[in-house]
Amino acid sequence: MREERDEGFQGLRKVRADRSEVRKMRGRLWVGAERGFSLIELIGVLAIMGILASMTVPPIIRQIRQAQTANEDANLNEVARAIVEGIKVTGTIPNPNIVPANPGGWVNVAYNYTTLTSDAAGPGTLHYVFPSETAFAETARRIYLDPAFLNYLNSQFGGVTGTFATPTGGWPATTAGGVIFPNQAIRLYIVSSSRPDFVLSCSANGPNVQVALNNYGNPAGAPLIDQLSSWVKATVSTTGFIQAPGTAVENWANNAHQYLHVKTVDLRPLFCRVNLREFPYPQKATTQAAVPGGGFTPGSTYSANIGAFSFSFIAPGATFDAVTGTLENSIALSGARTQITRNSATTTTMTGTIPAPVGVGGLSSDFDIEINNPPFWDISPPIALNGQQMPNGSNFQAFYVLKGTSLSLYGTTTPNVVPPPDPILTVQINADCSFEYFNGSWTRVD
């Protein structure tokens, strides 16, 4: 018996020593012992994974970049829309030479009219394509203006560093600075890159970025603006790549121009021409007989011409039998409206002589017509009531306002100091228009 037990123990020791034959119990089942990967097997698996990664990662990266490109095209459309809306509401043309978030800069003009974020709490999605990048400033969007238009703004505001807000009297209709609003190119260019590692050659907006009369501001040789205005995002058949705009915009390799984005915004449709014409109406007249005893027959109607002004009146009362008499609110124009040109005085007096046999006894009488003061007008917003007045030396005035501007037209006042408290007519300007003032009333005539 002892020998049998010794043999059993020896067999048990043998089983314990040979681990390759050991089985483990998991739950109620006996299974074979687990065996690890060999080094060669691990190397083979890693090699396969590397091959798969090399096949799948580039398409994924390419798809991400294509999505970024498409997203930036959409964002630039939104940026352009917000800038245009901001221009219409604030009356301010963005200045490329102002830091974008500062007053007069393009972000400041646009940020209230988009869901893209401003720079108020840090880099915003309106200003930067990739605001989360460490070097986010390199991904800033830029704006530029046509050189001739920038020179025009420079002439109106005394320098390209100013805030280009609508003047109180509207945008002049003259050709100051070489700009004729209906015909001259008045464009704003928005430029960006949809790859943070592809940095634009043109400078980000701020002081002296587009100074008048330098290469950007010279209409005869503005490489940046020339390249922006002529570049089309199209594939060149000979190379298969997007055509290059030029080094003034960026200096990337030919296969990278798909990441350049240029949005051109035509600002001409935002400018509306306003024509104001006044037909001065006589308020009163004074007559004087050529000699004592002359005058007009009371109750009689008289017609006369002084210059191009035709009128009639009824001589009231016995005073017109005397040497002098005054007519108020009794003068009527004959026929259509007649244009009377003012002189430099606020109140114009036109003098003429009514010949015999109109005067009593066949004597001539002098007749002086006093014309009303020029009427007033005003634009808002953003300009508050400031009492713009029709010029004394002319009956006509023309200027431009931005679409959506409110125009208020007032009458005349005596004394000629401030406009009346309430306008006669208030309209929102959305197209070119003309108005006429006659006999205390404004009428739209376009």
Buried (B, 14 or more C-beta within 10 A) or exposed (E): EEEEEEEEEEEEEEEEEEEEEEEEEEEEEEEEEEEEEEEEEEEEEEEEEEEEEEEEEEEEEEEEBEEBBEEBBEBBEBBBBBBBBBBBBBBBBBBBBBBBBBEBBBBBBBBEBBEBBBBEEEBBBBBBBBBEBEEBEBBBBBBBBBBBBBBBBBBBBEEBBBBBBBBEBBBBBEEEBEBEBEEBBBBBBBBBBBBBEBBBEBBBBBEEBBBBEEBBBBBEEBBBBBBBBEBEEEEEEEEEBBBBBBEBBBEBEEEBBBBBBBBBBEBEEBBBBBBBBBBBBBBBBBBBBBEEEBBBEBEEEBEBEBEEBBBEBBBBEEBBBBBEBBBEEEBEBEEEEBEBEBEEEBBBEBEBBBEBEBBBEEBBBBBBBBBBBBBBBBBBEEBEBEBBBBBBEEBEBBBBBBBBBBBBBBBBBEEBEEBEEEBBBBBEBEEEBBBBBBEEEBEEEE
